């Protein structure tokens, strides 16, 4: 097996488990916080939201830092640091005796993250050009699938094994990731910059700043769109259901449907990006995703919603790998880790921003308007991408005779 393919398999599993570890706590948090002695319903909701969101905010801050470290000491070293650190921190959450201990551990989890940044940088720099689109497309499914399936996995584990065991199981899986990374991931790393560049110096060295910034914003809006329905999914499914039974299960499956579709679509659309150009895939995927959000506001049953969420995942599967391909293409290799770290920060902020946006729009206008607002964001981003990315890169490819 080629080294790049073996690295891809291990990194995919590691990013999937990391995504699960970041998000599986969502349905478990209120139950666990009650176990830790918080009785008042308002306090439980407030502390649950804070404990969930703080990890993503801190991750957004530290992701560029770990990207810089990956460019200095190697990506495999960062993979080992993150997987072992998350195994210990998530495992310790199961031993928490106070809610503030849990929050501190969630904060620490955000600070030590960086597995996704290191994986993306490793695969981008170690995979040959012919297979880069497929590899990055496949890899992109891991974190999104883990994040979207995490709440369902966490809820299932808590229901069948107990709330505390959710943390122990995830911690044990991260230990498996650490062992697999240590044994099977190979990297030929040579540090290109002996001097540590400040973030300003890094940004000054980026050759196409406008294009890079557009890609960051696109990745941010994509994650906002994927997570805007998280706070309102259970409420919306309840409104659509004729019976109150199994609402939690149906909500989890509906939320996870886009993650399953992403696994199916992303590698194939990554290959397509290699053939016709990532800029074309980004534009058409944004338009498709924006349009698919509109009928979700008018469905009459949870099953119709689930089908549309699956279609959304197929469209979104073309966005993450195409963004990664273009970031790699326009970024000097010595800066790849730091630029991918900034891109990952945009994604973490998108998770947090999407959750906040969905809750606020639903509270002000109603749950159905969340889908309309999200559709508008994606379609406006598509217009921006057309002028800032598509026209520019299409002209470049035509001039080069591609």
Beta strands, then each sheet from edge to edge (+ up, - down):
end
